[in-house]
Amino acid sequence: MKSPYFSYAAQGALLQAALSLAACQAAPDDADIANVAATPAPSPARPVQRVPIAGPKRLILAFGDSLYAGYGLQRGESLPDAVQDRLRAGGIDARIVNAGVSGDTTADGRRRLVYTLDRLERKPDLVMLGLGGNDVLRQIDPKETRANLAAMLDELERRQIPVVLTGMMTPPNLGPDFAARFNRIWPDLAKAHDAPLYPFILDGVLGNRALMLPDGVHPNAVGVTRIADRVTPMVEKALQAP
């Protein structure tokens, strides 16, 4: 896979052009676990199940923003749905609870993480953590973003819940200083907490009109499947870790 740093830099102007559109999205209440917007997208083919489902039941919490919530997609087309489909196609008895909330910053996620975990029927076997995109849109100080993500990882570590991180990166026109401070957050925290990291969630999708919604910021249903194809092996490996 080519460097996510290169691919994001190449598409920085496109992302910046879409900032005003994305910044206008309204965030639903914390109780809205699965956000389904009105704009439909073409439904991709679901993976064909080839392996009988077996083994222990696995509960995964997908905790993030609109890129997890499935903004602009039909119900069942979000990234957590696509990852769940692929895990089950591989014979893993997994269920993913989608706690993606459109518009959430890392500060919003920090405020609702404990509440969300406590509402689950049991401790999850894994958390997919994907926040930070709205911090970029609002140009929040990377120091705050880092502190919020670190606090969430500390809480998950305290509860002995493993994590897979899906990272975010800045468009280059925000300046080298901002980019240097922001882009290091995920690699640094992944190393500190020994967490698998997918460095840039929109790698290989951002900038491809066939894979994005008209806003140029969110993937369409086909784009989601491309992301899921790359993220699912990391999730599967994390579930199998001792």
Disulfide bonds with the S-S distance in Angstrom:
none
